[in-house]
Amino acid sequence: MAESETQGRRRGGRAARQAVRAAPLSEDIRPVRPGMAGGWYKPLSEADVLKIHNAALEVLETIGMCDAIPSCIEAVTAAGGRLNDEGRLLFPRALIEDTLAKAARNFTLHAQDPVHDMKPWGKNVYYGTGGAAVHMVDAVTGEHRDPTLADLYDIARLVDRLDHAAFYQRSVTARDMVSGHDLDRNTLYACISGTTKHIGTSFVSPRNLEEGLQILHRVAGGEDKWRERPFVSMSCCFVVPPLKFAEDACVCLEACVRGGMPVLLLSAGQAGATSPAALAGAVVLQVAECLAGLAYVNAIKPGAVAIMGAWPFVSDLRSGAMSGGSPEQALLSAACAQMMHFYDLTGGVPAGMKDSKLPDAQAGAENAYTNAIVGVAGANMVYESLGMHASLLSSCLESYVIDNDNLGAAMRMVRGIDVTDESLSVEVIRQVCMEGPGHFLGSDQTLDLMQREYIYPEVGDRTSPKEWKELGSTDVVTKARAKVKKILGSHYPAHIGKEMDAAIRAEADIKLPRELMRPGNGRW
């Protein structure tokens, strides 16, 4: 047989095996899936946790928060808070304890498609997007441009097809929207049109929120249906660290709670700048601010759904610039996740951000180790875990695909090692060693577990140098770019039908062109 024919058959066999591995796996044999439980990495000892808890309570009781709006003061003082002579709103220990007793727990974060519903409690882990990048970066040329509403929609479509991204919090700011009114309404619609997974977004005014709720009521089939299954949460920066309420955001927060929308209580201090440089102190501040927010929410509506968004960011103390890809970022986020376990509250933390400006070796390392650390720490919601560069200033389409591989690997670490009588493999070892063939390559166990126990990258390369050369010597960015083009050229979600879309456009000024939402528009 000719050598070329033999090589062709080898390549054909390899291609067939790769096709089998690339085929979608049924849920019962997937090696990883969103919502697996972590929590076996604990950066804090039990004593450390108690010290941070008590320090946070002391901060709230003796320092408190400034710039509370009148309705906040009214609600919190009625619940047991106190306004001191300096105008700071104090949160006594008893108020925080009462809040923790009645706060919402074990709630589902719904999606438009129930298959994507999340149960973010205990130590269950879900990775997703986040951020508000002001640049889109080209992975090859390094050129930066302003993000558009079309980019927001395209990223939603990507996330809709990435197995390890469990939710889509808007990750870029559509800079082709002129007003905050246009931005809020159209961000919401681009996101809910592009994916059936849970959505996170934000609003700059109660008016914008109310208009957004009207759209969501229509999509859900009525206000009652929306309140039963709210599939959008609001990211609310209700506090400006250190310990200062953000007045406009607080007005939106109150409208959000009353409108039945889950809220992410986002406290985002930057260690060494807007929170202490001492890592323990940074955790204390973020925990204290989130507890204040939780008390505020429950004073408005006891048991309202709230995610504790302790987002401690890091400064490079040489320059003061944010460093999202630092090891300190991973430690701080893991510690905040551990504090939320202590309170038995759903918590969200940031990870996966890259300081690197492009999808390069630095980016891969920063994304991988920060996501892995917070995953094995059992963070419930991991925001900004894919697609983000330059410490959240820019976003890259190819990086969503590359980082999705990293998320799968991180979730495999979250799953850990299953130790059972069967997996100890004593009889398998005995058979191979005593009866042959002296290796495990063709054993029934190996064939059974190759899909159940092992995860394979979609764009990462594991071939030999010879095979890699035969296949075109492509790098990960090239492969990711091809995958982006394939998804965006074919995947146009149709869960919001033409009639519904037309009805919404008749009531609201939707600026995402309808033709961009249809196959064959030529963009990809």
FENLIN-V279452 format. One record per residue. N is the residue number from 1. RES is the residue in three letters. SS is DSSP state (~ for helix, > for strand, _ for the rest). BURIAL is I if it has 9 or more other C-alpha atoms within 8 Angstrom, else O. Layout:
BEGIN
n | res | ss | burial
N | RES | SS | BURIAL
N | RES | SS | BURIAL
END
This chain:
BEGIN
n | res | ss | burial
1 | MET | _ | O
2 | ALA | _ | O
3 | GLU | ~ | O
4 | SER | ~ | O
5 | GLU | ~ | O
6 | THR | ~ | I
7 | GLN | ~ | O
8 | GLY | ~ | O
9 | ARG | ~ | O
10 | ARG | ~ | O
11 | ARG | ~ | O
12 | GLY | ~ | O
13 | GLY | ~ | O
14 | ARG | ~ | O
15 | ALA | ~ | O
16 | ALA | ~ | O
17 | ARG | ~ | O
18 | GLN | ~ | O
19 | ALA | ~ | O
20 | VAL | ~ | O
21 | ARG | ~ | O
22 | ALA | ~ | O
23 | ALA | _ | O
24 | PRO | _ | O
25 | LEU | _ | O
26 | SER | _ | O
27 | GLU | ~ | O
28 | ASP | ~ | O
29 | ILE | ~ | O
30 | ARG | _ | I
31 | PRO | _ | I
32 | VAL | _ | I
33 | ARG | _ | I
34 | PRO | _ | I
35 | GLY | _ | I
36 | MET | _ | I
37 | ALA | > | I
38 | GLY | _ | I
39 | GLY | _ | I
40 | TRP | _ | O
41 | TYR | _ | I
42 | LYS | _ | I
43 | PRO | _ | O
44 | LEU | _ | I
45 | SER | _ | O
46 | GLU | ~ | O
47 | ALA | ~ | O
48 | ASP | ~ | O
49 | VAL | ~ | I
50 | LEU | ~ | O
51 | LYS | ~ | O
52 | ILE | ~ | I
53 | HIS | ~ | I
54 | ASN | ~ | O
55 | ALA | ~ | I
56 | ALA | ~ | I
57 | LEU | ~ | I
58 | GLU | ~ | I
59 | VAL | ~ | I
60 | LEU | ~ | I
61 | GLU | ~ | I
62 | THR | ~ | O
63 | ILE | _ | I
64 | GLY | _ | I
65 | MET | > | I
66 | CYS | > | I
67 | ASP | _ | I
68 | ALA | _ | I
69 | ILE | _ | O
70 | PRO | ~ | O
71 | SER | ~ | O
72 | CYS | ~ | I
73 | ILE | ~ | I
74 | GLU | ~ | O
75 | ALA | ~ | I
76 | VAL | ~ | I
77 | THR | ~ | I
78 | ALA | ~ | O
79 | ALA | ~ | O
80 | GLY | _ | I
81 | GLY | _ | I
82 | ARG | > | I
83 | LEU | > | I
84 | ASN | _ | O
85 | ASP | _ | O
86 | GLU | _ | O
87 | GLY | _ | O
88 | ARG | _ | I
89 | LEU | > | I
90 | LEU | > | I
91 | PHE | _ | I
92 | PRO | _ | I
93 | ARG | ~ | I
94 | ALA | ~ | O
95 | LEU | ~ | I
96 | ILE | ~ | I
97 | GLU | ~ | O
98 | ASP | ~ | O
99 | THR | ~ | I
100 | LEU | ~ | O
101 | ALA | ~ | O
102 | LYS | ~ | I
103 | ALA | _ | I
104 | ALA | _ | I
105 | ARG | _ | I
106 | ASN | _ | I
107 | PHE | _ | I
108 | THR | _ | O
109 | LEU | > | I
110 | HIS | _ | I
111 | ALA | _ | I
112 | GLN | _ | I
113 | ASP | _ | O
114 | PRO | ~ | O
115 | VAL | ~ | O
116 | HIS | ~ | I
117 | ASP | _ | I
118 | MET | > | I
119 | LYS | _ | I
120 | PRO | _ | I
121 | TRP | _ | I
122 | GLY | _ | I
123 | LYS | _ | I
124 | ASN | > | I
125 | VAL | _ | I
126 | TYR | > | I
127 | TYR | > | I
128 | GLY | > | I
129 | THR | _ | I
130 | GLY | _ | I
131 | GLY | _ | I
132 | ALA | _ | I
133 | ALA | > | I
134 | VAL | _ | I
135 | HIS | > | I
136 | MET | > | I
137 | VAL | > | I
138 | ASP | _ | I
139 | ALA | _ | I
140 | VAL | _ | O
141 | THR | _ | O
142 | GLY | _ | I
143 | GLU | _ | O
144 | HIS | > | O
145 | ARG | > | O
146 | ASP | _ | I
147 | PRO | _ | I
148 | THR | _ | I
149 | LEU | ~ | I
150 | ALA | ~ | I
151 | ASP | ~ | I
152 | LEU | ~ | I
153 | TYR | ~ | I
154 | ASP | ~ | I
155 | ILE | ~ | I
156 | ALA | ~ | I
157 | ARG | ~ | I
158 | LEU | ~ | I
159 | VAL | ~ | I
160 | ASP | ~ | I
161 | ARG | _ | O
162 | LEU | _ | I
163 | ASP | _ | O
164 | HIS | _ | I
165 | ALA | _ | I
166 | ALA | _ | I
167 | PHE | > | I
168 | TYR | > | I
169 | GLN | > | I
170 | ARG | _ | I
171 | SER | _ | I
172 | VAL | > | I
173 | THR | _ | I
174 | ALA | _ | I
175 | ARG | _ | I
176 | ASP | _ | O
177 | MET | _ | I
178 | VAL | _ | O
179 | SER | _ | O
180 | GLY | ~ | O
181 | HIS | ~ | O
182 | ASP | ~ | I
183 | LEU | ~ | I
184 | ASP | ~ | I
185 | ARG | ~ | I
186 | ASN | ~ | I
187 | THR | ~ | I
188 | LEU | ~ | I
189 | TYR | ~ | I
190 | ALA | ~ | I
191 | CYS | ~ | I
192 | ILE | ~ | I
193 | SER | ~ | I
194 | GLY | ~ | I
195 | THR | _ | I
196 | THR | _ | I
197 | LYS | _ | I
198 | HIS | > | I
199 | ILE | > | I
200 | GLY | > | I
201 | THR | > | I
202 | SER | _ | O
203 | PHE | _ | I
204 | VAL | _ | I
205 | SER | _ | I
206 | PRO | ~ | I
207 | ARG | ~ | O
208 | ASN | ~ | I
209 | LEU | ~ | I
210 | GLU | ~ | I
211 | GLU | ~ | I
212 | GLY | ~ | I
213 | LEU | ~ | I
214 | GLN | ~ | O
215 | ILE | ~ | I
216 | LEU | ~ | I
217 | HIS | ~ | I
218 | ARG | ~ | I
219 | VAL | ~ | I
220 | ALA | ~ | I
221 | GLY | _ | O
222 | GLY | _ | I
223 | GLU | ~ | I
224 | ASP | ~ | O
225 | LYS | ~ | I
226 | TRP | ~ | I
227 | ARG | ~ | I
228 | GLU | ~ | O
229 | ARG | _ | O
230 | PRO | _ | I
231 | PHE | _ | I
232 | VAL | > | I
233 | SER | > | I
234 | MET | > | I
235 | SER | > | I
236 | CYS | > | I
237 | CYS | _ | I
238 | PHE | _ | I
239 | VAL | > | I
240 | VAL | > | I
241 | PRO | _ | I
242 | PRO | _ | I
243 | LEU | _ | I
244 | LYS | > | I
245 | PHE | > | I
246 | ALA | _ | I
247 | GLU | ~ | I
248 | ASP | ~ | O
249 | ALA | ~ | I
250 | CYS | ~ | I
251 | VAL | ~ | I
252 | CYS | ~ | I
253 | LEU | ~ | I
254 | GLU | ~ | I
255 | ALA | ~ | I
256 | CYS | ~ | I
257 | VAL | ~ | I
258 | ARG | ~ | O
259 | GLY | _ | O
260 | GLY | _ | I
261 | MET | _ | I
262 | PRO | > | I
263 | VAL | > | I
264 | LEU | > | I
265 | LEU | > | I
266 | LEU | > | I
267 | SER | > | I
268 | ALA | _ | I
269 | GLY | _ | I
270 | GLN | > | I
271 | ALA | > | I
272 | GLY | _ | I
273 | ALA | _ | I
274 | THR | _ | I
275 | SER | > | I
276 | PRO | _ | I
277 | ALA | _ | I
278 | ALA | _ | O
279 | LEU | ~ | I
280 | ALA | ~ | O
281 | GLY | ~ | I
282 | ALA | ~ | I
283 | VAL | ~ | I
284 | VAL | ~ | I
285 | LEU | ~ | I
286 | GLN | ~ | I
287 | VAL | ~ | I
288 | ALA | ~ | I
289 | GLU | ~ | I
290 | CYS | ~ | I
291 | LEU | ~ | I
292 | ALA | ~ | I
293 | GLY | ~ | I
294 | LEU | ~ | I
295 | ALA | ~ | I
296 | TYR | ~ | I
297 | VAL | ~ | I
298 | ASN | ~ | I
299 | ALA | ~ | I
300 | ILE | ~ | I
301 | LYS | _ | I
302 | PRO | _ | I
303 | GLY | _ | O
304 | ALA | _ | I
305 | VAL | _ | I
306 | ALA | > | I
307 | ILE | > | I
308 | MET | > | I
309 | GLY | > | I
310 | ALA | > | I
311 | TRP | _ | I
312 | PRO | _ | I
313 | PHE | > | I
314 | VAL | > | I
315 | SER | > | I
316 | ASP | _ | I
317 | LEU | _ | O
318 | ARG | _ | O
319 | SER | _ | O
320 | GLY | _ | I
321 | ALA | _ | O
322 | MET | > | I
323 | SER | _ | I
324 | GLY | _ | I
325 | GLY | _ | I
326 | SER | _ | I
327 | PRO | ~ | O
328 | GLU | ~ | O
329 | GLN | ~ | I
330 | ALA | ~ | I
331 | LEU | ~ | I
332 | LEU | ~ | I
333 | SER | ~ | I
334 | ALA | ~ | I
335 | ALA | ~ | I
336 | CYS | ~ | I
337 | ALA | ~ | I
338 | GLN | ~ | I
339 | MET | ~ | I
340 | MET | ~ | I
341 | HIS | ~ | I
342 | PHE | ~ | O
343 | TYR | ~ | O
344 | ASP | _ | I
345 | LEU | _ | I
346 | THR | _ | I
347 | GLY | > | I
348 | GLY | > | I
349 | VAL | > | I
350 | PRO | > | I
351 | ALA | _ | I
352 | GLY | _ | I
353 | MET | _ | I
354 | LYS | _ | I
355 | ASP | _ | I
356 | SER | _ | I
357 | LYS | _ | I
358 | LEU | _ | I
359 | PRO | _ | I
360 | ASP | _ | O
361 | ALA | ~ | O
362 | GLN | ~ | I
363 | ALA | ~ | I
364 | GLY | ~ | I
365 | ALA | ~ | O
366 | GLU | ~ | I
367 | ASN | ~ | I
368 | ALA | ~ | I
369 | TYR | ~ | I
370 | THR | ~ | I
371 | ASN | ~ | I
372 | ALA | ~ | I
373 | ILE | ~ | I
374 | VAL | ~ | I
375 | GLY | ~ | I
376 | VAL | ~ | I
377 | ALA | _ | I
378 | GLY | _ | I
379 | ALA | _ | I
380 | ASN | _ | I
381 | MET | > | I
382 | VAL | > | I
383 | TYR | > | I
384 | GLU | _ | I
385 | SER | _ | I
386 | LEU | _ | I
387 | GLY | _ | I
388 | MET | > | I
389 | HIS | > | I
390 | ALA | ~ | I
391 | SER | ~ | I
392 | LEU | ~ | I
393 | LEU | _ | I
394 | SER | > | I
395 | SER | > | I
396 | CYS | _ | I
397 | LEU | ~ | I
398 | GLU | ~ | I
399 | SER | ~ | I
400 | TYR | ~ | I
401 | VAL | ~ | I
402 | ILE | ~ | I
403 | ASP | ~ | I
404 | ASN | ~ | I
405 | ASP | ~ | I
406 | ASN | ~ | I
407 | LEU | ~ | I
408 | GLY | ~ | I
409 | ALA | ~ | I
410 | ALA | ~ | I
411 | MET | ~ | I
412 | ARG | ~ | I
413 | MET | ~ | I
414 | VAL | ~ | I
415 | ARG | ~ | I
416 | GLY | _ | O
417 | ILE | _ | O
418 | ASP | _ | O
419 | VAL | _ | O
420 | THR | _ | O
421 | ASP | _ | O
422 | GLU | _ | O
423 | SER | _ | O
424 | LEU | _ | O
425 | SER | _ | O
426 | VAL | ~ | O
427 | GLU | ~ | O
428 | VAL | ~ | O
429 | ILE | ~ | O
430 | ARG | ~ | I
431 | GLN | ~ | I
432 | VAL | ~ | I
433 | CYS | ~ | I
434 | MET | ~ | O
435 | GLU | ~ | O
436 | GLY | _ | O
437 | PRO | _ | O
438 | GLY | _ | O
439 | HIS | _ | O
440 | PHE | _ | O
441 | LEU | _ | O
442 | GLY | _ | O
443 | SER | _ | O
444 | ASP | ~ | O
445 | GLN | ~ | O
446 | THR | ~ | I
447 | LEU | ~ | O
448 | ASP | ~ | O
449 | LEU | ~ | I
450 | MET | ~ | O
451 | GLN | ~ | I
452 | ARG | ~ | I
453 | GLU | _ | O
454 | TYR | _ | O
455 | ILE | _ | I
456 | TYR | _ | O
457 | PRO | _ | O
458 | GLU | _ | O
459 | VAL | _ | I
460 | GLY | _ | O
461 | ASP | _ | O
462 | ARG | _ | O
463 | THR | _ | O
464 | SER | _ | O
465 | PRO | ~ | O
466 | LYS | ~ | O
467 | GLU | ~ | O
468 | TRP | ~ | I
469 | LYS | ~ | O
470 | GLU | ~ | O
471 | LEU | _ | O
472 | GLY | _ | O
473 | SER | _ | O
474 | THR | _ | O
475 | ASP | _ | O
476 | VAL | ~ | I
477 | VAL | ~ | I
478 | THR | ~ | O
479 | LYS | ~ | I
480 | ALA | ~ | I
481 | ARG | ~ | I
482 | ALA | ~ | O
483 | LYS | ~ | I
484 | VAL | ~ | I
485 | LYS | ~ | I
486 | LYS | ~ | O
487 | ILE | ~ | I
488 | LEU | ~ | I
489 | GLY | _ | I
490 | SER | _ | O
491 | HIS | _ | O
492 | TYR | _ | I
493 | PRO | _ | I
494 | ALA | _ | O
495 | HIS | _ | O
496 | ILE | _ | I
497 | GLY | _ | O
498 | LYS | ~ | O
499 | GLU | ~ | O
500 | MET | ~ | I
501 | ASP | ~ | I
502 | ALA | ~ | O
503 | ALA | ~ | O
504 | ILE | ~ | I
505 | ARG | ~ | I
506 | ALA | ~ | O
507 | GLU | ~ | O
508 | ALA | _ | O
509 | ASP | _ | O
510 | ILE | _ | I
511 | LYS | _ | O
512 | LEU | _ | I
513 | PRO | _ | O
514 | ARG | ~ | O
515 | GLU | ~ | O
516 | LEU | ~ | I
517 | MET | ~ | O
518 | ARG | _ | O
519 | PRO | _ | I
520 | GLY | _ | O
521 | ASN | _ | O
522 | GLY | _ | O
523 | ARG | _ | O
524 | TRP | _ | O
END
